Amino acid sequence: MIHDRVPPTEPLPATRARRLGAWLARHRWWLGLALAFLYVFPYFPAIQSANELPRIYLTQAMVDHGTFAIDHGVKQWGATADVSPHAGHQYSNKAPGSSMLAIPAYLLLERTTQLVAGRPPTLGETFWTFRVWTGAIPTLLFLLLLARFLRRFSERDAARRLTLVGYGLGSMALVYSVLFIAHQLSAACVGTAWILAVEVVDDRRRDRWMLAAGLAAGAAPLVDYQALFAVVPIAIWVAARFVHERRGGRAVLWATVGAALPIVVMLAYHHACFGSPWKTGYDASETFAFHHQHGFLGLDKLRWVAFTGSTIAPDNGLVLFCPMLLLALPGWWLMVRRGQLGHALVSLSIALIYLLFISGLNFWRGGWQFGPRYITVMLPFLLPPIVTVLDAVDGRRGWRALPWAMIAVGLAIYGLGVATFPHFPEKFHNPLYEVVFRLLGDGLVAPNLGGALGLPRVWSIVPWLGLLAGLWVAAAAPRHDRARWIDVGLAVVIAGAVIIGYRGFHHGGPVAEDAYVHFVRPTVAAQAPR
């Protein structure tokens, strides 16, 4: 029997296009977030980045020369401050994890450029590839994991999305996701370890997931040494819960095995490079030997100037650049009231550890940085109390405008800073105005997608700024709610007033003027869109 086939009601390509459009519409917020991490490429060869070049040299040395010595990279591209001589060779003084993670990306880049252009990759291509592979992609994956984790503390989409936007695009997480510096990667590692451990302990997930938690925890110091401090409170909380519930033997074993793997790699690397598993590149450092070799890894005594300089100073203050973090203070109290004492204690203890760490570090200023970068790993642990506060005020007209404005200030400062020059030299006392706004006034911005597509000068970052604003508004007012839009407007006014108020902070005077005229402006101008 022959049956007539009924023709489809619409052509197949149209059906696929509609499905694709529906998928894009459903995930437009996350797609916008991904684009935000890829839009700007603040690459300035003239600065000879002491934080990025040694890591790049190490990857190239492992892949191209089968060694940990970075002699070839130093000879080809130039020396930097963070290179450690030992036994007649040059070595990176950084933790090696991010360079090791970049190996697959570098192999793919080498083959691609050889196939397409018949040459090895340029240094600029290497920078971009490594930044995306070890910064943007891990951060995006971590944000996806955080989105699920934050449901424990808030059922409101607006509260969770505002927290993710504020953290991902309005804090140091953004800076160290678009640079090949391991601080954000280590934060993602240890934050992932915490989330997975919570799921095993609280949600009775299979014990074998502690293998992944341990692996992430062990990878954190392999990537950035100071991340180890965050592992300790997590381990204490997990152990206490297991002892209280009289379980966890297999889970602890899985976690130990997972953590041991990257730790063994780190110790073997130290032995191969510096002659002992317990010696790091900082022990062999010459440029900053006085700092690195004074006290325990540079920790000697608490300094009030280090605490204030890292938290409230206008040149590098954590909460001045990212006021959203202040919401953690009432957030811890709210978490305790909501019966989340254990999570609040882990969050609070890690915050205290890193504030003490940065206050006791003799090189606490850390050179050129955009915020106190040594404590970037602390930031994910402040998100539960922050989202708890945003949840509490979400239904209160007027009240929510202030925390929304605090998030908007961070978005503006970090968004504009990354789009111009995300390396604040110590000579500037008010870099927001002395560097960022002055560069914008001179029509100078970092390389970016808009410039690559032909948009001139400052106009090239207008889509980027619109994207950041759009993600913030979409998070705060996801529905057509007049009351929420009024509070969005009020938050914009408050945020604008705060940023204008920062103009009153003391400037660096003639020293800063000379640094801007003779270094910062020509450095950015050499790479800026025309």
Sequence and secondary structure as in RCSB ss.txt:
>XXXX:A:sequence
MIHDRVPPTEPLPATRARRLGAWLARHRWWLGLALAFLYVFPYFPAIQSANELPRIYLTQAMVDHGTFAIDHGVK
QWGATADVSPHAGHQYSNKAPGSSMLAIPAYLLLERTTQLVAGRPPTLGETFWTFRVWTGAIPTLLFLLLLARFL
RRFSERDAARRLTLVGYGLGSMALVYSVLFIAHQLSAACVGTAWILAVEVVDDRRRDRWMLAAGLAAGAAPLVDY
QALFAVVPIAIWVAARFVHERRGGRAVLWATVGAALPIVVMLAYHHACFGSPWKTGYDASETFAFHHQHGFLGLD
KLRWVAFTGSTIAPDNGLVLFCPMLLLALPGWWLMVRRGQLGHALVSLSIALIYLLFISGLNFWRGGWQFGPRYI
TVMLPFLLPPIVTVLDAVDGRRGWRALPWAMIAVGLAIYGLGVATFPHFPEKFHNPLYEVVFRLLGDGLVAPNLG
GALGLPRVWSIVPWLGLLAGLWVAAAAPRHDRARWIDVGLAVVIAGAVIIGYRGFHHGGPVAEDAYVHFVRPTVA
AQAPR
>XXXX:A:secstr
        SS HHHHHHHHHHHHHHHTHHHHHHHHHHHHB    GGG  TTTHHHHHHHHIIIIISSS  HHHHH
HH   TTEEEETTEEEE S SHHHHHTHHHHHHHHHHHHHHHSS   HHHHHHHHHIIIIIHHHHHHHHHHHHHG
GGT   HHHHHHHHHHHHHSSHHHHTTSSS THHHHHHHHHHHHHHHHHHHHH   TTHHHHHHHHHHHHHHH G
GGHHHHHHHHHHHHHHHHHHT  HHHHHHHHHHHHHHHHHHHHHHHHHHSSTT  HHHH STTHHHHTSSBTTB 
   HHHHHHHHT TTT HHHH GGGGGHHHHHHHHHHTT HHHHHHHHHHHHHHHHHHHTBTTTT SSBSS GGG
GGGGGGGHHHHHHHHHHHTTSTTTTHHHHHHHHHHHHHHHHHHHH   B TT SSHIIIIIHHHHHTT    BHH
HHTT  GGGGGHHHHHHHHHHHHHHH  S  HHHHHHHHHHHHHHHHHHHHGGGS   HHHHHHHIIIIIHHHHH
TTS  
